[in-house]
Structures are given as C-alpha cells and as structure tokens.
Amino acid sequence: MADCCGHRIKKRSEEEYRSLTNRLSRIEGQIRGIRGMLERDAYCPEILAQAAAANAALSAFSRELLSSHIRSCVAEDIRAEKEGAVDELIEILQKLMR
C-alpha cells in the first residue's frame, strides 16, 4: 500500500497498534528511569543492568514488528511476485543483526 507521495504504508489492526505502542511506552519509561538513575549518581552496574533491560525490550519490539511485517507485507509481495521483496527482507535482517 502506498500513500499520496508514493511511500509505502501499512494499516495495522487496532490490536497490533496497541501492542506495539504499549511496548514503546514501557521502553520510554525505562529510558526515563535510566536518565533518573544517572542524575541520582546511581552505581554504574545498576545503570548498565537497566540499559540491558531496555535493549532487550527494544529487541522484543523489533521482533514483534518484523514478525508482523513478514506475515503481511512480505507474504503479500511474494504472492504478487513483486521484484525485490526478498532483497528488502534480507536488508532489514542485516540491519537488525548488526
């Protein structure tokens, strides 16, 4: 699907949208918490543990979004024999695996 400018867009179900935005809200809270720890001069390993938790949460968000993308957009593009669908997926996976 494309918008008026030719950029691809995806309409998400209410459930998918809610799940993703809830994850992002929790991640935002974790990041604010880390900033607060830094401002309170918390011990480095405690901050690092919270940073690791935030990284894990962001990775979980990416996995959920990627799964949805593969099941919908990629599958549709492959069924429609859209050239470059697999290449786009490989590019995304390479970015995620850095």
N, CA, C and O atoms as a MOPAC input file, in Angstrom:
PM7 MOZYME 1SCF
protein

 N      0.84800 1    -1.16700 1     0.00000 1
 C      0.00000 1     0.00000 1     0.00000 1
 C      0.90200 1     1.24100 1     0.00000 1
 O      1.95400 1     1.24400 1     0.63800 1
 N      0.49500 1     2.27700 1    -0.70500 1
 C      1.28900 1     3.49700 1    -0.77000 1
 C      0.41500 1     4.69600 1    -0.41400 1
 O     -0.79400 1     4.69800 1    -0.64800 1
 N      1.05800 1     5.71500 1     0.15900 1
 C      0.31500 1     6.94400 1     0.45100 1
 C      0.38500 1     7.86300 1    -0.76800 1
 O      0.83400 1     7.44300 1    -1.83400 1
 N     -0.05200 1     9.09800 1    -0.61800 1
 C     -0.12200 1    10.02300 1    -1.75000 1
 C      1.24800 1    10.37000 1    -2.32800 1
 O      1.33500 1    10.81000 1    -3.47400 1
 N      2.29300 1    10.18600 1    -1.57500 1
 C      3.63100 1    10.55500 1    -2.03200 1
 C      4.41600 1     9.36100 1    -2.57000 1
 O      5.59000 1     9.49500 1    -2.91700 1
 N      3.78200 1     8.20700 1    -2.64000 1
 C      4.45800 1     7.02600 1    -3.15300 1
 C      5.20600 1     6.22300 1    -2.10500 1
 O      5.78400 1     5.18200 1    -2.42200 1
 N      5.20700 1     6.68800 1    -0.85800 1
 C      5.85100 1     5.93200 1     0.21300 1
 C      4.93600 1     4.78800 1     0.62100 1
 O      3.71300 1     4.92700 1     0.64400 1
 N      5.54200 1     3.66800 1     0.93900 1
 C      4.72300 1     2.54300 1     1.37800 1
 C      4.25100 1     2.77800 1     2.80400 1
 O      4.98900 1     3.31200 1     3.63300 1
 N      3.03500 1     2.38300 1     3.07900 1
 C      2.47200 1     2.46800 1     4.42400 1
 C      1.81600 1     1.13600 1     4.74500 1
 O      1.61500 1     0.30600 1     3.85800 1
 N      1.48300 1     0.93300 1     6.01400 1
 C      0.81000 1    -0.29300 1     6.43000 1
 C     -0.27300 1     0.06500 1     7.43600 1
 O     -0.00200 1     0.69000 1     8.46200 1
 N     -1.47200 1    -0.32600 1     7.13800 1
 C     -2.56600 1    -0.17600 1     8.09700 1
 C     -2.48500 1    -1.33900 1     9.06500 1
 O     -2.53400 1    -2.50000 1     8.66000 1
 N     -2.36200 1    -1.02300 1    10.34300 1
 C     -2.25800 1    -2.05500 1    11.37500 1
 C     -3.60700 1    -2.24100 1    12.05200 1
 O     -4.41200 1    -1.31500 1    12.15300 1
 N     -3.82600 1    -3.45600 1    12.50800 1
 C     -5.04200 1    -3.70400 1    13.27300 1
 C     -4.94700 1    -2.93100 1    14.58400 1
 O     -3.85600 1    -2.56200 1    15.01900 1
 N     -6.08000 1    -2.69500 1    15.19900 1
 C     -6.10700 1    -1.99900 1    16.49400 1
 C     -5.28100 1    -2.77600 1    17.51800 1
 O     -4.56100 1    -2.17800 1    18.31700 1
 N     -5.38300 1    -4.09600 1    17.49700 1
 C     -4.63400 1    -4.93300 1    18.44500 1
 C     -3.12600 1    -4.80700 1    18.23500 1
 O     -2.37500 1    -4.65600 1    19.19800 1
 N     -2.68100 1    -4.86900 1    16.97300 1
 C     -1.25000 1    -4.74600 1    16.68900 1
 C     -0.74800 1    -3.36000 1    17.08700 1
 O      0.30500 1    -3.23400 1    17.71300 1
 N     -1.49000 1    -2.33200 1    16.72900 1
 C     -1.10600 1    -0.96200 1    17.06400 1
 C     -0.98400 1    -0.79300 1    18.57300 1
 O     -0.00800 1    -0.22400 1    19.06300 1
 N     -1.97900 1    -1.29000 1    19.31000 1
 C     -1.98300 1    -1.17100 1    20.76500 1
 C     -0.79600 1    -1.92000 1    21.37600 1
 O     -0.14200 1    -1.41200 1    22.28600 1
 N     -0.52200 1    -3.11700 1    20.88000 1
 C      0.59500 1    -3.90300 1    21.40300 1
 C      1.93200 1    -3.19500 1    21.18700 1
 O      2.76100 1    -3.12100 1    22.09400 1
 N      2.12900 1    -2.68200 1    19.98400 1
 C      3.39500 1    -2.00700 1    19.68000 1
 C      3.54100 1    -0.70700 1    20.46400 1
 O      4.61500 1    -0.42000 1    20.99400 1
 N      2.47700 1     0.07500 1    20.54100 1
 C      2.58300 1     1.34000 1    21.27900 1
 C      2.75500 1     1.09100 1    22.78000 1
 O      3.44700 1     1.85600 1    23.45100 1
 N      2.14300 1     0.04500 1    23.31000 1
 C      2.35400 1    -0.29400 1    24.72200 1
 C      3.80900 1    -0.64900 1    24.98000 1
 O      4.39400 1    -0.22000 1    25.97500 1
 N      4.39000 1    -1.43300 1    24.08200 1
 C      5.81600 1    -1.78000 1    24.22800 1
 C      6.67900 1    -0.52300 1    24.21400 1
 O      7.57500 1    -0.36600 1    25.04400 1
 N      6.40200 1     0.37300 1    23.26200 1
 C      7.18900 1     1.60300 1    23.17900 1
 C      7.02200 1     2.47600 1    24.41200 1
 O      7.98100 1     3.10500 1    24.86100 1
 N      5.83300 1     2.52100 1    24.95500 1
 C      5.61100 1     3.30500 1    26.17900 1
 C      6.43300 1     2.75500 1    27.33900 1
 O      7.01200 1     3.51600 1    28.11300 1
 N      6.48300 1     1.43800 1    27.45400 1
 C      7.29900 1     0.83100 1    28.51600 1
 C      8.78400 1     1.13300 1    28.30200 1
 O      9.51000 1     1.41200 1    29.25600 1
 N      9.22900 1     1.07500 1    27.04700 1
 C     10.63100 1     1.37700 1    26.74000 1
 C     10.93900 1     2.83400 1    27.07900 1
 O     11.98700 1     3.12700 1    27.65600 1
 N     10.03600 1     3.74700 1    26.72600 1
 C     10.22600 1     5.16100 1    27.07000 1
 C     10.36100 1     5.32900 1    28.57700 1
 O     11.19900 1     6.09800 1    29.04800 1
 N      9.53900 1     4.61000 1    29.32900 1
 C      9.62800 1     4.66300 1    30.78600 1
 C     10.96100 1     4.14500 1    31.28700 1
 O     11.54900 1     4.71300 1    32.20700 1
 N     11.43900 1     3.06700 1    30.68300 1
 C     12.74400 1     2.53100 1    31.07700 1
 C     13.84800 1     3.54600 1    30.81000 1
 O     14.73500 1     3.72700 1    31.64400 1
 N     13.80500 1     4.20300 1    29.66600 1
 C     14.83500 1     5.18700 1    29.31900 1
 C     14.78700 1     6.36800 1    30.28800 1
 O     15.82800 1     6.85200 1    30.73200 1
 N     13.58300 1     6.83000 1    30.61300 1
 C     13.46700 1     7.91600 1    31.60800 1
 C     14.02700 1     7.46600 1    32.95600 1
 O     14.66700 1     8.24500 1    33.66300 1
 N     13.78000 1     6.20700 1    33.30500 1
 C     14.32000 1     5.67300 1    34.55700 1
 C     15.83700 1     5.65000 1    34.55700 1
 O     16.46600 1     5.95400 1    35.57000 1
 N     16.42200 1     5.29200 1    33.43300 1
 C     17.88600 1     5.26800 1    33.31800 1
 C     18.43600 1     6.68300 1    33.46500 1
 O     19.43200 1     6.89600 1    34.15600 1
 N     17.79300 1     7.64200 1    32.82200 1
 C     18.22800 1     9.04000 1    32.95700 1
 C     18.16400 1     9.47100 1    34.42800 1
 O     19.07600 1    10.12900 1    34.92900 1
 N     17.08600 1     9.09600 1    35.10700 1
 C     16.94300 1     9.42500 1    36.52500 1
 C     18.04700 1     8.79000 1    37.36400 1
 O     18.57200 1     9.41600 1    38.28500 1
 N     18.39200 1     7.55600 1    37.04500 1
 C     19.47700 1     6.89000 1    37.78200 1
 C     20.78500 1     7.65600 1    37.59800 1
 O     21.54700 1     7.84900 1    38.54600 1
 N     21.02700 1     8.08500 1    36.36700 1
 C     22.24300 1     8.84300 1    36.07600 1
 C     22.25000 1    10.15700 1    36.84800 1
 O     23.27100 1    10.55200 1    37.41100 1
 N     21.10500 1    10.82700 1    36.86700 1
 C     21.00500 1    12.09700 1    37.58600 1
 C     21.19200 1    11.91300 1    39.09200 1
 O     21.67000 1    12.81900 1    39.77600 1
 N     20.81700 1    10.74300 1    39.60700 1
 C     20.97000 1    10.45300 1    41.04500 1
 C     22.31500 1     9.80400 1    41.36600 1
 O     22.53500 1     9.34500 1    42.48600 1
 N     23.21000 1     9.76800 1    40.38100 1
 C     24.54400 1     9.19500 1    40.56500 1
 C     24.49400 1     7.73000 1    40.98900 1
 O     25.26000 1     7.30100 1    41.85200 1
 N     23.59300 1     6.96700 1    40.38000 1
 C     23.48900 1     5.54500 1    40.68700 1
 C     24.78300 1     4.83000 1    40.29800 1
 O     25.54000 1     5.30000 1    39.44800 1
 N     25.01300 1     3.71500 1    40.92400 1
 C     26.19600 1     2.90200 1    40.68300 1
 C     26.15100 1     2.35700 1    39.25200 1
 O     25.10600 1     1.89200 1    38.79500 1
 N     27.29200 1     2.41500 1    38.54400 1
 C     27.36000 1     2.06200 1    37.11700 1
 C     26.72200 1     0.69900 1    36.78600 1
 O     25.93200 1     0.62000 1    35.84500 1
 N     27.04200 1    -0.37400 1    37.52900 1
 C     26.43800 1    -1.67200 1    37.16900 1
 C     24.91400 1    -1.66800 1    37.24100 1
 O     24.25900 1    -2.38500 1    36.48500 1
 N     24.35100 1    -0.87600 1    38.13300 1
 C     22.88700 1    -0.79100 1    38.21900 1
 C     22.31500 1    -0.11800 1    36.97000 1
 O     21.29400 1    -0.55300 1    36.43800 1
 N     22.97200 1     0.93700 1    36.50900 1
 C     22.53600 1     1.62200 1    35.28600 1
 C     22.70300 1     0.68700 1    34.09500 1
 O     21.81800 1     0.59400 1    33.24500 1
 N     23.82600 1     0.00200 1    34.03300 1
 C     24.06900 1    -0.91200 1    32.92200 1
 C     23.04000 1    -2.03800 1    32.87700 1
 O     22.63000 1    -2.45300 1    31.79400 1
 N     22.62300 1    -2.52900 1    34.01900 1
 C     21.60500 1    -3.57800 1    34.06900 1
 C     20.28600 1    -3.05200 1    33.49900 1
 O     19.60200 1    -3.76300 1    32.76300 1
 N     19.92800 1    -1.81700 1    33.83300 1
 C     18.70000 1    -1.22800 1    33.31200 1
 C     18.81700 1    -0.94600 1    31.81400 1
 O     17.84100 1    -1.08600 1    31.07600 1
 N     20.01500 1    -0.54900 1    31.36500 1
 C     20.23200 1    -0.32400 1    29.93300 1
 C     20.09400 1    -1.64400 1    29.16700 1
 O     19.54200 1    -1.67200 1    28.06700 1
 N     20.59100 1    -2.72400 1    29.74500 1
 C     20.45900 1    -4.03800 1    29.10900 1
 C     18.98900 1    -4.43600 1    29.01700 1
 O     18.56100 1    -5.00300 1    28.01100 1
 N     18.22200 1    -4.14300 1    30.05100 1
 C     16.78900 1    -4.44600 1    30.03100 1
 C     16.07700 1    -3.62700 1    28.95700 1
 O     15.19400 1    -4.14500 1    28.27300 1
 N     16.44700 1    -2.36500 1    28.80300 1
 C     15.84100 1    -1.51000 1    27.77100 1
 C     16.20600 1    -2.02100 1    26.38000 1
 O     15.36800 1    -2.03400 1    25.47900 1
 N     17.46400 1    -2.44200 1    26.20600 1
 C     17.88000 1    -3.02000 1    24.92300 1
 C     17.08200 1    -4.27800 1    24.61000 1
 O     16.65500 1    -4.47400 1    23.47200 1
 N     16.87800 1    -5.12400 1    25.60000 1
 C     16.10100 1    -6.35100 1    25.40200 1
 C     14.66300 1    -6.01900 1    25.03100 1
 O     14.07500 1    -6.67700 1    24.17300 1
 N     14.09600 1    -5.00800 1    25.66700 1
 C     12.72400 1    -4.59900 1    25.36400 1
 C     12.62000 1    -4.05800 1    23.93700 1
 O     11.64700 1    -4.34200 1    23.23700 1
 N     13.60400 1    -3.29000 1    23.50700 1
 C     13.59500 1    -2.76200 1    22.15000 1
 C     13.76600 1    -3.89200 1    21.13200 1
 O     13.15600 1    -3.86300 1    20.06300 1
 N     14.58900 1    -4.87800 1    21.46200 1
 C     14.74400 1    -6.04000 1    20.58800 1
 C     13.43200 1    -6.81300 1    20.46900 1
 O     13.07900 1    -7.27900 1    19.38500 1
 N     12.71600 1    -6.94700 1    21.57400 1
 C     11.42000 1    -7.63300 1    21.54600 1
 C     10.43100 1    -6.86200 1    20.67500 1
 O      9.65900 1    -7.47200 1    19.93400 1
 N     10.44200 1    -5.53800 1    20.75200 1
 C      9.60300 1    -4.70900 1    19.88900 1
 C      9.94000 1    -4.97500 1    18.42100 1
 O      9.04600 1    -5.17300 1    17.59800 1
 N     11.23200 1    -4.97800 1    18.10000 1
 C     11.66400 1    -5.21300 1    16.72100 1
 C     11.25300 1    -6.59600 1    16.23400 1
 O     10.82600 1    -6.74300 1    15.08900 1
 N     11.37500 1    -7.60700 1    17.08200 1
 C     10.97400 1    -8.96400 1    16.68800 1
 C      9.47900 1    -9.02800 1    16.39900 1
 O      9.05900 1    -9.66100 1    15.43000 1
 N      8.67800 1    -8.37900 1    17.23300 1
 C      7.23000 1    -8.37400 1    17.02800 1
 C      6.87600 1    -7.67500 1    15.71600 1
 O      6.06100 1    -8.17800 1    14.94300 1
 N      7.48400 1    -6.52300 1    15.46700 1
 C      7.21200 1    -5.77700 1    14.24400 1
 C      7.69300 1    -6.54700 1    13.01500 1
 O      7.00000 1    -6.58300 1    11.99900 1
 N      8.87000 1    -7.16100 1    13.10000 1
 C      9.39700 1    -7.94800 1    11.98600 1
 C      8.49800 1    -9.13900 1    11.68000 1
 O      8.23500 1    -9.43400 1    10.51500 1
 N      8.03400 1    -9.80900 1    12.69700 1
 C      7.14000 1   -10.94300 1    12.51200 1
 C      5.87300 1   -10.52500 1    11.77400 1
 O      5.43300 1   -11.19700 1    10.84000 1
 N      5.30500 1    -9.42900 1    12.19700 1
 C      4.11100 1    -8.90700 1    11.53800 1
 C      4.40700 1    -8.53500 1    10.09200 1
 O      3.60900 1    -8.81000 1     9.19600 1
 N      5.54800 1    -7.91400 1     9.87100 1
 C      5.94400 1    -7.49600 1     8.52100 1
 C      6.07800 1    -8.70200 1     7.59800 1
 O      5.60400 1    -8.67600 1     6.46200 1
 N      6.71900 1    -9.75000 1     8.08400 1
 C      6.90100 1   -10.95200 1     7.25800 1
 C      5.55700 1   -11.59500 1     6.94100 1
 O      5.30000 1   -11.97300 1     5.79800 1
 N      4.69900 1   -11.71900 1     7.95700 1
 C      3.39700 1   -12.37300 1     7.75600 1
 C      2.46100 1   -11.58800 1     6.83600 1
 O      1.60500 1   -12.16800 1     6.16800 1
 N      2.63100 1   -10.27200 1     6.80700 1
 C      1.70200 1    -9.47300 1     5.99100 1
 C      2.40200 1    -8.94300 1     4.73900 1
 O      2.20000 1    -9.47500 1     3.64800 1
 N      3.19800 1    -7.93000 1     4.88400 1
 C      3.78800 1    -7.23100 1     3.73700 1
 C      4.64600 1    -8.13700 1     2.86100 1
 O      4.47000 1    -8.17200 1     1.64300 1
 N      5.57400 1    -8.86800 1     3.47400 1
 C      6.47600 1    -9.71500 1     2.69200 1
 C      5.69200 1   -10.82700 1     2.00100 1
 O      5.90100 1   -11.09700 1     0.81800 1
 N      4.79200 1   -11.46900 1     2.73900 1
 C      3.99200 1   -12.54800 1     2.14200 1
 C      3.16700 1   -12.02300 1     0.97000 1
 O      3.09400 1   -12.67600 1    -0.07100 1
 N      2.54400 1   -10.84900 1     1.12400 1
 C      1.75800 1   -10.25200 1     0.03700 1
 C      2.63500 1    -9.94800 1    -1.17400 1
 O      2.24700 1   -10.22000 1    -2.31000 1
 N      3.82000 1    -9.38300 1    -0.92900 1
 C      4.72100 1    -9.04400 1    -2.02900 1
 C      5.18200 1   -10.29600 1    -2.77400 1
 O      5.27200 1   -10.28800 1    -4.00100 1
 N      5.46900 1   -11.35800 1    -2.04700 1
 C      5.90200 1   -12.59700 1    -2.68900 1
 C      4.75800 1   -13.19500 1    -3.50800 1
 O      4.96400 1   -13.62200 1    -4.64400 1
 N      3.55000 1   -13.22500 1    -2.93300 1
 C      2.39200 1   -13.74100 1    -3.68400 1
 C      2.14700 1   -12.92700 1    -4.95400 1
 O      1.74700 1   -13.47500 1    -5.98100 1
 N      2.38800 1   -11.62300 1    -4.87900 1
 C      2.19400 1   -10.74200 1    -6.03300 1
 C      3.41100 1   -10.74000 1    -6.95600 1
 O      3.45300 1    -9.99800 1    -7.93800 1
 N      4.39300 1   -11.56900 1    -6.63600 1
 C      5.63000 1   -11.68200 1    -7.41600 1
 C      6.32300 1   -10.32700 1    -7.57900 1
 O      6.87800 1   -10.01100 1    -8.63100 1
 N      6.27200 1    -9.54400 1    -6.50600 1
 C      6.91200 1    -8.23000 1    -6.53100 1
 C      8.42000 1    -8.40400 1    -6.47000 1
 O      8.95400 1    -9.03300 1    -5.55600 1
 N      9.08100 1    -7.84600 1    -7.43800 1
 C     10.53100 1    -7.94400 1    -7.50200 1
 C     11.14600 1    -7.16500 1    -6.33700 1
 O     10.71300 1    -6.05600 1    -6.02600 1
 N     12.13300 1    -7.74200 1    -5.71300 1
 C     12.84500 1    -7.08200 1    -4.63100 1
 C     12.30100 1    -7.36000 1    -3.24800 1
 O     12.86500 1    -6.88200 1    -2.26400 1
 N     11.21700 1    -8.12200 1    -3.14000 1
 C     10.62600 1    -8.38600 1    -1.82100 1
 C     11.59800 1    -9.11100 1    -0.90300 1
 O     11.75500 1    -8.74000 1     0.26000 1
 N     12.24200 1   -10.13500 1    -1.41900 1
 C     13.18100 1   -10.90800 1    -0.60100 1
 C     14.42000 1   -10.08200 1    -0.30400 1
 O     14.94500 1   -10.12600 1     0.80800 1
 N     14.89100 1    -9.33000 1    -1.28700 1
 C     16.06000 1    -8.47200 1    -1.06600 1
 C     15.79400 1    -7.44700 1     0.02700 1
 O     16.66600 1    -7.17900 1     0.85400 1
 N     14.59300 1    -6.87300 1     0.03500 1
 C     14.23200 1    -5.90600 1     1.08300 1
 C     14.25100 1    -6.57100 1     2.45600 1
 O     14.75100 1    -5.99300 1     3.42100 1
 N     13.70900 1    -7.78200 1     2.54400 1
 C     13.71000 1    -8.52100 1     3.80700 1
 C     15.13200 1    -8.81300 1     4.26700 1
 O     15.44600 1    -8.64700 1     5.44500 1
 N     15.98100 1    -9.23700 1     3.36600 1
 C     17.38100 1    -9.52300 1     3.71600 1
 C     18.06800 1    -8.26100 1     4.22700 1
 O     18.82700 1    -8.31200 1     5.19500 1
 N     17.80300 1    -7.13900 1     3.58300 1
 C     18.38800 1    -5.86400 1     4.01500 1
 C     17.94500 1    -5.51200 1     5.43900 1
 O     18.75500 1    -5.07600 1     6.25700 1
 N     16.66800 1    -5.70200 1     5.72100 1
 C     16.15000 1    -5.42100 1     7.05500 1
 C     16.81700 1    -6.33400 1     8.08300 1
 O     17.24500 1    -5.88000 1     9.14400 1
 N     16.90000 1    -7.62600 1     7.75700 1
 C     17.51600 1    -8.59400 1     8.67800 1
 C     18.97500 1    -8.23900 1     8.94100 1
 O     19.44000 1    -8.33800 1    10.07700 1
 N     19.69600 1    -7.82900 1     7.91000 1
 C     21.10200 1    -7.45100 1     8.09200 1
 C     21.23200 1    -6.25100 1     9.03100 1
 O     22.14800 1    -6.20900 1     9.85200 1
 N     20.33300 1    -5.28100 1     8.92100 1
 C     20.36600 1    -4.13300 1     9.81600 1
 C     20.07500 1    -4.54200 1    11.24600 1
 O     20.70000 1    -4.04400 1    12.18300 1
 N     19.13000 1    -5.44300 1    11.41200 1
 C     18.76400 1    -5.88700 1    12.76300 1
 C     19.85300 1    -6.72800 1    13.42700 1
 O     19.94200 1    -6.78800 1    14.65400 1
 N     20.67200 1    -7.36900 1    12.61400 1
 C     21.68300 1    -8.27800 1    13.15600 1
 C     23.02300 1    -7.60000 1    13.41400 1
 O     23.98400 1    -8.26600 1    13.80000 1
 N     23.10200 1    -6.30700 1    13.21200 1
 C     24.37300 1    -5.58500 1    13.46900 1
 C     24.65900 1    -5.51900 1    14.93100 1
 O     25.67600 1    -4.95400 1    15.33600 1

